[in-house]
Amino acid sequence: MILRRIVFAGALLSSASLGLAAGPAPVHIQGGWVRGVTSGGLTVYKGIPFAKPPVGPLRWRPPQPAGSWSGTLQADHFGPPCMQGAGWGTQGRQPSEDCLYLNVWTPAKSANAALPVMVWIYGGGFSAGSTAVPVFSGENLARHGVVVVTVSYRVGPLGFLALPALSAESKHHVSGNYGLLDQIASLRWVRRNIRAFGGDPHRVTIFGESAGAISVSMLAASPLAHGLFQGAISESGGSFGPPRTPPTAGENVQTLANAEREGTAFERRVGASSLAQLRRLPASTLQRAQRGPIEFWPVLDGWVIPGDQYKLYQQGRYNDTPVLIGTNSDEGALFGTPPSRLVYERMVRRRFGPFADRVLRAYPATAGQWRQSSMDLMRDAGFAWQTWAWARLQARTGKSRVYLYYFDHVPPRPANSPWKNAIGAVHSEEIMYVFEHLDQPPPLPWTKADRLLAHDMAVYWTNFAKQGNPNGAGVPHWPAFTSRRAAVMHFTSAPQVGGVANLNKLKVLDAYFAWRRSPQGAAWAQKQAH
């Protein structure tokens, strides 16, 4: 793919002789010269390789640094999405194993600008996603005086397969976290190269949503990411539940041993009898064999993820940077409900075991409440408790500030929206406000309040990237969350400070997760796994 986009000196001379606009001057990075395009006062670079294509013998290996090229790389279109099933993540484009590319939007007029950098990590359940999703385009955030970078990473079986044979060939004796290693490799690329785009390699903020936000929390606890970022923003994500097999919302991480067993079953499913044979199979064959969106997930491997993240934070073993974290008021509406009240109650009893009665009192299975209860439980177990736990742990054990938010603004929705009747803000609905991209198709009746809220959120997010603090002129003051004051910024029709939403429900889940980490809870979970 790279070779097709090299502009050789002869072609440049030919264009100049015809009087054509040459575009912005190329910049030099590790690998060679790269040229972007100008757009609305910004310079935009799309499809820059940050690692070698992870194909052939590099499939299921840590990413290797990108090679060099001759001539000038014309960075004017996105790289392909990483291998995944058809859906929103592909944007109608053909997925590929050759997918480790990133994109840069910069307002800098020179390499000496030293602007803060925001690195976006997309969501998609670790099974889908792409930097080409229109709402992730960084131009509106960049106009607030930051360099925006969006990065790709491997997903699904190609990103997170664990196998005994893969662990055996690793010098760290681990496997399964290739997608996270891609993210870390992209941050190393930023550290080495972002000065050329006017960015400051020592003022980097990572931010992401859903699986991207979970990734942010994992990077915040990973020794491999130490020093690669100075701030973290998590939108609807966190990984503070204990390991569990089989995984479930909020307890998605498995131990390496259990993930290897699952991987061995996958290997049998695709008919492979050796790692060499598995590497020769078409990527599409592996992708089609995936069962469900959470079959492949980051693994507690002792290297990338060194341990139970909750315990790591209790011990102060994490990358202590300022964090801005939060959730949406009706996250669970995106994921639907069980088919009946009886099924909902059975699911709760199967997941929570001895704790089920307490959970059902907080999330009732009554005829008039069970549908919303099931969505609220998904919201809290999968997202809200994770974020609340993160805020409390860091406020207690860290030195850096914590800023907690609750997004409760209901945007206009298309008439055919599957969650048009959701009572609050659905999972991912804050993204278009953060990126100030309200004008995505289809056209919707956006109000002045919508546009002002989008502006305020973009200001908060970029202020945080600039100074580790979202506050500044023109926006309401956002107090830090502390052990003494659980202050939360509520984004409704306008930003306003309040307390922790749904606190009584969260306390029930807090008791559940504490029990799960007790010897009795751990023994119960182990029995359930078998």
Protein Blocks (a to p, Z undefined) as FASTA:
>chain_A
ZZmmcccfklmmmmmmnopaebjaddddehiacddddeehiacdehiafbdcdehjlgop
acddddddehjdddfbccddddddedjknnopacdfblcccddddfbfbfklopacdddd
deeehpgccfklmklpcklmmmnopacddddddehjllmpccfklmmmpmnlpahilmmm
mmmmmmmmmmmmmmmnopafklccdddehjlmmmmmmmmmpmklgokacbdcdehiadfb
ccdddddehilbccfklmmmmmmmmmmmnopabfklmmmpcfklmmmmpgcjklpccdde
hlmmnbdfklmmmnopacdddddddddfklmmmnopafbfklmmmmmmmmnmmmmmmmmm
mmccbfklmmmmmmmmmmmmmmmmmmmmmmmmmmmmmmbdcdddddfbdcdddfklcklm
bcbdcehilmmmmnopakcccdddddfklmmmmmmmmmmmmmmmmnopabdehiacdddd
dfklccddddffbccddddehklmmmmmmmmmmmmmpmklmmmmmmmmZZ
